[in-house]
């Protein structure tokens, strides 16, 4: 691994929705994403290659759960009605199939959510003896609640933020190498082949290979205390012949999980690493406009694709709001970004909860 690259963890998973504010409210109510880091309407021109070659108007809101884990970038096309998938998405389809949310106690999370009439599976016990369950949001996106061990603030809520994702692949070994070499997921937690109870619940029978990855080295950098550890689960269908790309026939930003984003430091070194392993950046904000400006946060971003075409985003943040009410922002360029931000700074974010 190139030690010049600092990965603080999963910053967010992008979720395309038909209407930003109802979706934001859903994730706040059921998953505790109470802090809004930015809220901006603008033209998304840099991502044109993934949107039919055109700049598109959009509305994006980034929300996080201060108990720990990644956030959601809730993203809406405003120039057209966002498109839903044209087929039933199944495990093994290519892209982000499911978002993992970490729970302090699976049974307590199940009890907390079941009283609302959400579409939820029973509680399963996986082959490692860990409890888990699945649920859908208002837009038919699938989430898996999994046990998490590392937490930040106690905000009196049953779960934390994003813990990872299930990602479909057609070449398991290439995908394992990608997440190991590019993003440091060098530990295989489990590697199982067979029929799975949770997939059967989703009416996805058949044989699958499922590989869960994590990282041996603790995440470091400015936001590592909040983002913390994470997992990537790679899923390969072994007997389906109708594998789809999840965004087949649609654009980036349409309804569904549109990317998984990693908070990093040293974009130059990350670009070099990706090139060395054969996965060059396909999008690079530095070459288009110099930086991104979400109104309340600024920095650089870049994308590439994993071996099956899943979009991976890398964000190097320069400025974030800390106390927007008093117009106080944190300039990260003036800090040693190899070290976590001190608690007294991160704790100011709780004053942005709603």
C-alpha positions in Angstrom: 0.0 0.0 0.0 1.1 3.6 -0.8 1.4 5.2 2.6 0.9 8.7 1.2 -2.8 8.0 0.8 -4.9 8.4 3.9 -8.3 6.8 3.9 -10.6 8.0 6.7 -13.4 5.5 5.8 -16.6 5.4 3.9 -17.8 9.0 3.8 -21.1 8.3 2.2 -23.2 6.2 -0.1 -25.0 8.2 -2.7 -28.8 7.5 -2.9 -30.7 8.7 -5.9 -34.3 9.6 -4.9 -37.3 11.2 -6.6 -37.6 14.0 -3.9 -34.7 15.0 -1.6 -36.5 16.3 1.5 -38.9 13.4 2.1 -36.0 11.0 1.6 -33.8 12.9 4.0 -36.6 12.9 6.5 -37.0 9.1 6.1 -33.3 8.5 6.7 -33.3 10.8 9.7 -36.4 9.2 11.3 -35.4 5.5 10.8 -31.6 5.6 10.6 -30.8 8.6 12.8 -29.1 10.7 10.1 -29.7 14.0 11.9 -26.7 16.2 10.9 -26.9 18.0 7.5 -23.4 18.8 6.2 -24.6 20.5 3.0 -27.7 21.2 1.0 -27.2 22.5 -2.5 -29.0 22.9 -5.8 -26.7 23.2 -8.8 -25.8 21.9 -12.3 -23.8 18.6 -12.2 -21.6 19.1 -15.2 -18.5 17.1 -14.2 -20.5 13.9 -14.0 -21.9 14.3 -17.6 -20.2 11.1 -18.9 -22.5 9.1 -16.6 -25.6 11.2 -17.4 -26.0 10.7 -21.1 -23.1 13.1 -21.9 -25.0 16.2 -20.6 -24.8 18.4 -17.6 -27.9 18.0 -15.4 -29.6 20.0 -12.7 -29.6 18.4 -9.3 -30.4 18.8 -5.6 -28.1 17.1 -3.1 -28.0 16.9 0.7 -25.3 15.1 2.7 -26.5 13.8 6.1 -24.7 11.8 8.8 -25.3 9.9 12.0 -22.9 11.1 14.8 -22.9 7.7 16.5 -20.5 6.6 13.8 -20.4 5.3 10.3 -20.7 6.8 6.8 -23.5 9.2 5.7 -25.9 9.4 2.8 -25.6 11.8 -0.1 -29.3 12.1 -0.9 -29.4 13.1 -4.6 -32.2 14.1 -6.9 -32.4 14.9 -10.6 -34.4 18.2 -10.9 -34.3 18.5 -14.7 -36.3 15.3 -15.2 -38.3 12.8 -13.2 -35.7 10.3 -11.8 -36.1 6.8 -13.3 -36.6 3.6 -11.4 -35.0 0.3 -12.4 -36.8 -1.4 -15.3 -36.3 -4.9 -13.8 -36.2 -6.5 -10.4 -32.7 -6.0 -8.9 -31.3 -9.3 -7.5 -28.2 -10.3 -5.6 -25.3 -10.6 -8.0 -26.5 -7.8 -10.3 -23.7 -5.4 -10.9 -23.4 -2.4 -8.7 -24.4 -1.6 -5.2 -27.2 -4.0 -4.3 -27.6 -3.3 -0.6 -26.3 -0.7 1.9 -25.1 -2.0 5.3 -26.2 0.0 8.4 -24.5 -0.8 11.7 -26.5 -1.5 14.8 -25.7 -1.5 18.5 -28.0 -4.5 19.1 -29.8 -6.2 16.2 -32.8 -7.3 18.3 -33.3 -3.7 19.6 -33.0 -2.3 16.1 -35.6 -4.8 14.9 -37.9 -3.8 17.7 -37.4 -0.1 17.1 -38.2 -0.4 13.4 -40.9 -3.1 13.3 -43.5 -0.9 14.9 -43.6 1.4 11.9 -45.0 -1.2 9.4 -41.8 -1.1 7.2 -41.1 -4.0 4.8 -38.7 -6.1 6.9 -37.3 -9.6 6.8 -37.2 -11.8 9.9 -34.0 -11.7 11.9 -31.5 -14.2 10.4 -28.4 -15.7 11.9 -25.5 -15.8 9.4 -22.9 -18.6 9.1 -20.6 -16.7 11.5 -23.4 -16.7 14.1 -24.1 -13.0 13.7 -27.7 -11.8 13.7 -28.9 -9.6 10.8 -32.1 -8.5 9.0 -33.1 -6.7 5.8 -35.5 -3.9 5.2 -36.5 -1.6 2.3 -36.8 2.2 2.3 -39.7 4.1 0.7 -37.9 3.8 -2.7 -37.4 0.0 -2.7 -33.7 0.2 -1.8 -32.5 -2.7 0.3 -30.6 -2.2 3.6 -29.0 -4.8 5.8 -28.7 -4.2 9.5 -25.5 -5.6 10.9 -23.8 -5.6 14.3 -21.2 -2.9 14.7 -18.5 -2.7 17.4 -17.0 0.8 17.1 -19.1 3.9 18.0 -18.5 7.6 18.4 -21.1 9.8 20.2 -24.0 8.3 22.1 -27.1 10.0 20.6 -29.6 7.7 22.1 -30.5 5.9 18.9 -30.6 2.2 18.0 -28.2 2.4 15.0 -25.3 4.2 13.5 -24.5 5.1 9.9 -23.2 3.3 6.8 -21.1 0.3 7.6 -20.5 -0.9 4.0 -22.3 -2.4 1.0 -23.1 -5.5 -0.9 -21.7 -5.2 -4.4 -22.3 -7.5 -7.3 -19.5 -8.9 -9.3 -18.9 -11.3 -12.2 -15.2 -11.8 -11.4 -14.7 -12.4 -7.7 -10.9 -12.6 -7.7 -10.5 -9.3 -9.6 -12.9 -7.6 -7.3 -11.2 -8.9 -4.2 -7.9 -7.6 -5.5 -9.4 -4.2 -6.4 -10.8 -3.5 -2.9 -7.6 -4.9 -1.3 -5.1 -2.9 -3.4 -7.0 0.3 -3.9 -8.9 0.7 -0.6 -7.1 -1.5 1.9 -9.7 -4.2 2.4 -7.1 -6.9 2.9 -8.9 -9.2 5.4 -11.3 -11.9 4.3 -13.9 -12.1 7.1 -15.8 -14.9 5.4 -15.9 -16.7 2.0 -19.1 -18.8 1.6 -20.7 -20.5 -1.3 -24.2 -22.0 -1.3 -27.8 -21.1 -0.7 -28.6 -18.3 1.7 -31.6 -17.7 3.8 -31.6 -13.9 3.5 -31.4 -14.1 -0.3 -34.2 -16.7 -0.4 -36.3 -14.1 1.4 -35.7 -11.8 -1.5 -36.9 -14.5 -3.9 -33.3 -14.9 -5.2 -32.8 -18.7 -5.0 -29.7 -20.4 -6.4 -26.0 -20.6 -5.7 -24.0 -17.6 -4.7 -20.5 -16.9 -3.6 -20.3 -14.2 -0.9 -17.0 -12.7 0.3 -17.0 -10.2 3.2 -13.9 -8.0 3.4 -12.6 -5.6 6.0 -9.3 -3.8 6.7 -6.5 -4.9 9.0 -5.2 -1.3 9.5 -7.4 1.1 11.4 -8.6 4.0 9.4 -6.8 7.3 10.0 -7.2 10.9 9.0 -9.5 13.8 9.9 -12.9 12.0 10.1 -11.7 8.5 11.0 -13.3 8.6 14.5 -16.7 9.0 13.0 -16.4 6.9 9.8 -14.4 4.2 11.6 -14.2 0.6 10.3 -16.3 -0.9 7.5 -17.0 -3.9 5.3 -17.4 -4.6 1.7 -19.4 -7.7 0.8 -18.9 -9.0 -2.8 -21.7 -11.2 -4.2 -21.4 -13.4 -7.3 -24.4 -15.4 -8.6 -23.1 -18.8 -9.8 -26.1 -20.0 -11.8 -28.0 -16.9 -13.1 -27.7 -16.2 -16.8 -29.6 -12.8 -16.7 -27.1 -10.7 -14.7 -27.9 -7.0 -15.2 -26.0 -3.8 -14.5 -28.2 -2.1 -11.8 -28.2 1.2 -13.7 -28.7 -0.5 -17.1 -30.6 1.9 -19.3 -30.6 4.7 -16.7 -28.3 7.5 -15.6 -26.2 8.2 -12.6 -28.4 9.9 -10.1 -31.5 8.0 -10.9 -33.2 6.0 -8.1 -30.9 3.6 -6.3 -27.5 3.5 -4.8 -25.4 5.5 -7.2 -21.9 5.4 -5.6 -19.8 4.5 -2.6 -17.6 7.3 -1.5 -14.3 7.2 0.5 -12.9 10.2 2.4 -9.2 10.4 1.5 -6.2 12.7 1.8 -3.7 13.1 -1.1 -5.6 12.8 -4.3 -2.4 12.8 -6.4 -1.2 9.6 -4.6 -4.6 8.0 -5.0 -4.7 8.7 -8.7 -1.2 7.2 -9.0 -2.3 4.1 -7.1 -5.4 3.6 -9.2 -3.4 3.9 -12.4 -0.8 1.4 -11.2 -3.4 -1.2 -10.6 -5.2 -0.5 -13.9 -8.2 1.4 -12.7 -7.6 5.1 -13.7 -9.9 7.9 -12.7 -12.8 8.4 -15.1 -13.9 11.6 -13.5 -11.5 14.1 -11.8 -12.9 17.5 -10.6 -9.3 18.9 -10.5 -9.1 18.7 -14.3 -12.5 20.3 -14.8 -13.0 23.1 -12.3 -10.2 22.8 -9.7 -12.5 21.8 -6.9 -16.1 21.0 -5.9 -18.1 23.6 -4.1 -21.3 22.3 -2.4 -22.0 25.8 -1.0 -21.2 24.6 2.6 -18.3 22.3 1.8 -15.5 22.4 -0.6 -12.7 20.1 -1.9 -11.8 17.7 -4.7 -13.5 14.5 -6.0 -12.7 11.8 -8.4 -14.3 8.5 -9.6 -13.2 5.3 -11.0 -15.0 1.9 -11.5 -14.4 -1.4 -9.9 -14.0 -4.5 -12.1 -17.8 -4.8 -12.6 -18.4 -1.1 -13.2 -19.5 0.0 -9.7 -18.7 3.7 -9.3 -16.2 4.4 -6.5 -15.8 8.1 -5.4 -12.8 9.6 -3.7 -13.3 12.9 -1.9 -10.6 15.1 -0.4 -12.5 17.7 1.7 -11.0 21.1 2.3 -13.7 23.0 4.2 -16.7 21.9 6.2 -19.3 23.7 8.4 -18.9 23.2 12.1 -21.4 25.8 13.4 -23.3 27.1 10.5 -25.6 29.2 12.7 -22.5 31.3 13.6 -20.9 30.9 10.1 -18.0 28.9 11.5 -16.2 26.6 9.1 -13.2 24.3 9.5 -10.3 24.7 7.0 -8.8 21.2 6.8 -5.8 22.4 4.7 -4.4 24.1 7.7 -4.3 20.9 9.8 -2.2 17.8 9.9 -4.7 15.6 8.0 -3.0 12.3 9.0 -4.5 12.8 12.5 -8.1 12.5 13.6 -9.8 15.8 14.4 -10.0 16.4 18.2 -13.2 15.5 19.9 -14.0 19.1 20.9 -14.2 20.0 17.2 -16.2 16.9 16.2 -18.6 17.4 19.1 -19.6 20.8 17.7 -21.4 18.9 14.9 -24.1 17.8 17.4 -25.3 21.4 17.4 -26.2 20.9 13.7 -28.6 18.0 14.6 -32.3 18.3 13.8 
